[in-house]
């Protein structure tokens, strides 16, 4: 636990030391959402119809924008080798790093989302559905994305390749999340969509840490 706590504190300190890089995904998220109403017009009905999808697309792209840094610094300064030699299992360290990355990027997104939901004319029911899907879906993005990051960690400027690998994988998540928000807009139940997203999250939590640990070992060698 002491080793895992040290990894968590180190990642938090590095994130706040590199505040400019930490703010880039959030600024990208805000800019994408604010540009859509300017492009399609201020019609409340149109904004409400596309609002959930716009926020989810922006969330996926913004998380991918900052995902490359998940293991980059550890690979560059040799910390990754020390993690592999540590008596603490590598998959446990991976879980801490993925969750830390998720917290650093998703908490600001949650704080600013009420204003953006108002900007896109989302109803209260749609906003609740949006928050629930983001709460369940964004950790899934981080865990699945961590596999791609681990595979490309040794590549120079592997961000474009990472996006090409991961965006098709997130299409089912995008479909179920936007379907839940659309059901909420019509005052219909959306528990089945949330259950599917939760099932995908549990599946990724069970298998992704071991896959990420193995991918890091392959990339390190």
C-alpha positions as CSV (number, residue, x, y, z in Angstrom):
1,X,0.0,0.0,0.0
2,X,2.9,2.4,0.7
3,X,4.3,1.8,-2.8
4,X,0.9,2.3,-4.4
5,X,0.4,5.5,-2.4
6,X,3.8,6.8,-3.5
7,X,2.8,6.1,-7.2
8,X,-0.4,8.0,-6.7
9,X,1.2,11.0,-5.0
10,X,4.0,11.1,-7.7
11,X,1.5,11.2,-10.5
12,X,-0.6,13.9,-8.9
13,X,2.5,16.0,-8.3
14,X,3.6,15.6,-11.9
15,X,0.2,16.5,-13.2
16,X,0.0,19.7,-11.2
17,X,3.6,20.5,-12.1
18,X,2.6,20.2,-15.8
19,X,-0.5,22.3,-15.5
20,X,-0.4,23.4,-19.1
21,X,-0.6,19.9,-20.4
22,X,-3.3,19.1,-17.8
23,X,-5.4,21.9,-19.1
24,X,-5.1,21.1,-22.8
25,X,-7.8,18.3,-22.8
26,X,-10.2,20.4,-20.8
27,X,-9.8,23.4,-23.1
28,X,-10.2,21.1,-26.1
29,X,-13.4,19.7,-24.5
30,X,-14.8,23.2,-23.9
31,X,-13.9,24.5,-27.4
32,X,-15.5,21.6,-29.2
33,X,-18.8,22.0,-27.4
34,X,-18.9,25.8,-27.8
35,X,-18.2,25.6,-31.5
36,X,-21.1,23.3,-32.3
37,X,-23.9,25.8,-31.5
38,X,-22.1,28.5,-33.5
39,X,-21.9,26.1,-36.5
40,X,-25.4,24.7,-36.6
41,X,-27.3,27.6,-35.2
42,X,-28.9,28.5,-31.8
43,X,-32.1,26.5,-32.3
44,X,-33.0,25.0,-28.8
45,X,-34.6,21.9,-30.3
46,X,-31.5,21.1,-32.5
47,X,-29.1,21.7,-29.7
48,X,-31.1,19.5,-27.4
49,X,-31.2,16.7,-30.0
50,X,-27.4,16.6,-30.6
51,X,-26.2,17.8,-27.2
52,X,-25.6,14.4,-25.6
53,X,-23.7,13.1,-28.6
54,X,-21.6,16.3,-28.9
55,X,-20.5,16.1,-25.2
56,X,-19.7,12.4,-25.5
57,X,-17.6,12.9,-28.7
58,X,-15.8,15.8,-27.1
59,X,-15.2,13.7,-23.9
60,X,-13.7,10.8,-25.9
61,X,-11.4,13.0,-28.0
62,X,-10.3,15.1,-25.0
63,X,-9.4,12.0,-23.0
64,X,-7.5,10.5,-25.9
65,X,-5.6,13.8,-26.2
66,X,-4.2,13.5,-22.7
67,X,-3.9,9.7,-22.6
68,X,-0.5,9.5,-24.3
69,X,1.1,10.9,-21.1
70,X,-0.2,8.0,-18.9
71,X,3.1,6.1,-19.0
72,X,5.3,8.4,-21.1
73,X,7.2,10.1,-18.2
74,X,7.7,6.8,-16.5
75,X,9.1,5.3,-19.7
76,X,11.4,8.3,-20.3
77,X,12.9,8.5,-16.8
78,X,13.3,4.8,-16.1
79,X,10.6,4.6,-13.5
80,X,8.8,1.9,-15.6
81,X,11.8,-0.4,-15.2
82,X,11.7,0.1,-11.4
83,X,8.0,-0.7,-11.3
84,X,8.7,-4.0,-13.1
85,X,11.5,-4.9,-10.6
86,X,9.4,-3.8,-7.6
87,X,7.9,-6.5,-5.4
88,X,4.5,-4.8,-5.9
89,X,2.7,-6.5,-8.8
90,X,2.8,-4.4,-11.9
91,X,-0.9,-4.7,-12.6
92,X,-1.7,-3.1,-9.2
93,X,0.6,-0.2,-10.1
94,X,-1.2,0.0,-13.5
95,X,-4.6,0.3,-11.8
96,X,-3.4,3.2,-9.6
97,X,-1.9,5.0,-12.6
98,X,-5.0,4.6,-14.7
99,X,-7.3,5.7,-11.9
100,X,-5.1,8.7,-11.2
101,X,-5.1,9.7,-14.8
102,X,-8.9,9.4,-14.9
103,X,-9.3,11.5,-11.8
104,X,-7.0,14.3,-13.1
105,X,-8.9,14.6,-16.3
106,X,-12.5,13.7,-15.5
107,X,-13.0,15.7,-12.3
108,X,-12.6,19.1,-14.1
109,X,-14.9,17.8,-16.9
110,X,-17.6,17.0,-14.3
111,X,-17.2,20.4,-12.7
112,X,-17.7,22.3,-15.9
113,X,-20.4,20.0,-17.4
114,X,-23.5,21.7,-15.8
115,X,-22.6,24.9,-17.7
116,X,-22.1,23.1,-20.9
117,X,-25.3,21.1,-20.5
118,X,-27.1,24.5,-20.1
119,X,-25.4,25.8,-23.1
120,X,-26.7,22.9,-25.2
121,X,-30.2,23.2,-23.8
122,X,-30.2,19.8,-22.1
123,X,-33.1,19.0,-19.7
124,X,-32.6,17.9,-16.2
125,X,-33.4,14.3,-17.0
126,X,-30.9,14.4,-19.9
127,X,-28.3,15.9,-17.7
128,X,-28.7,13.1,-15.1
129,X,-28.4,10.5,-17.8
130,X,-25.3,12.3,-19.2
131,X,-23.6,12.3,-15.8
132,X,-24.4,8.6,-15.2
133,X,-23.0,7.6,-18.6
134,X,-19.9,9.7,-18.1
135,X,-19.4,8.2,-14.6
136,X,-19.6,4.7,-16.0
137,X,-18.1,5.2,-19.4
138,X,-15.0,7.4,-18.9
139,X,-13.2,4.9,-16.6
140,X,-13.8,2.3,-19.4
141,X,-12.1,4.7,-21.8
142,X,-9.1,5.0,-19.5
143,X,-8.7,1.3,-18.9
144,X,-9.1,0.3,-22.5
145,X,-7.1,3.2,-23.7
146,X,-4.3,2.2,-21.3
147,X,-3.7,-0.9,-23.3
148,X,-3.1,1.1,-26.5
149,X,-0.9,3.6,-24.5
150,X,1.2,0.7,-23.2
151,X,1.6,-0.8,-26.7
152,X,2.8,2.5,-28.2
153,X,4.7,4.0,-25.2
154,X,8.0,3.4,-26.9
155,X,7.0,5.1,-30.2
156,X,7.9,8.7,-30.9
157,X,4.7,10.8,-31.3
158,X,2.5,7.7,-31.1
159,X,-0.6,9.9,-30.3
160,X,-2.0,9.7,-33.9
161,X,-1.6,5.9,-34.0
162,X,-3.2,5.6,-30.6
163,X,-6.3,7.6,-31.7
164,X,-6.6,5.4,-34.9
165,X,-6.4,2.2,-32.7
166,X,-8.8,3.3,-30.0
167,X,-11.6,5.4,-31.6
168,X,-13.2,2.4,-33.4
169,X,-13.2,0.5,-30.1
170,X,-15.2,3.2,-28.4
171,X,-18.0,3.3,-30.9
172,X,-20.2,0.8,-29.0
173,X,-19.8,2.9,-25.8
174,X,-20.7,6.0,-27.7
175,X,-23.9,4.4,-29.1
176,X,-25.1,3.1,-25.8
177,X,-24.3,6.4,-24.0
178,X,-26.1,8.6,-26.5
179,X,-29.0,6.1,-26.6
180,X,-29.4,6.5,-22.8
181,X,-29.4,10.3,-23.1
182,X,-32.0,10.2,-26.0
183,X,-34.2,7.9,-23.9
184,X,-34.0,10.4,-21.0
185,X,-35.0,13.2,-23.4
186,X,-38.2,11.2,-24.1
187,X,-38.8,10.4,-20.4
188,X,-38.2,6.7,-21.2
189,X,-36.2,4.3,-18.9
190,X,-32.5,3.9,-19.8
191,X,-31.5,1.3,-17.2
192,X,-30.6,-1.3,-19.9
193,X,-28.1,1.1,-21.6
194,X,-26.5,1.9,-18.2
195,X,-26.3,-1.9,-17.4
196,X,-24.5,-2.6,-20.6
197,X,-22.0,0.2,-20.0
198,X,-21.5,-1.0,-16.4
199,X,-20.9,-4.6,-17.7
200,X,-18.3,-3.3,-20.2
201,X,-16.6,-1.4,-17.4
202,X,-16.5,-4.4,-15.1
203,X,-15.1,-6.5,-17.9
204,X,-12.4,-4.0,-18.6
205,X,-11.5,-3.6,-14.9
206,X,-11.1,-7.3,-14.6
207,X,-8.9,-7.8,-17.7
208,X,-7.3,-4.5,-18.7
209,X,-4.7,-4.2,-15.8
210,X,-3.1,-7.5,-16.7
211,X,-3.2,-6.7,-20.4
212,X,-1.6,-3.3,-19.8
213,X,1.1,-4.8,-17.6
214,X,1.9,-7.4,-20.3
215,X,2.0,-4.7,-23.0
216,X,4.3,-2.5,-20.9
217,X,6.7,-5.4,-20.5
218,X,6.6,-6.0,-24.3
219,X,7.2,-2.3,-25.0
220,X,10.0,-2.1,-22.5
221,X,11.8,-5.1,-24.1
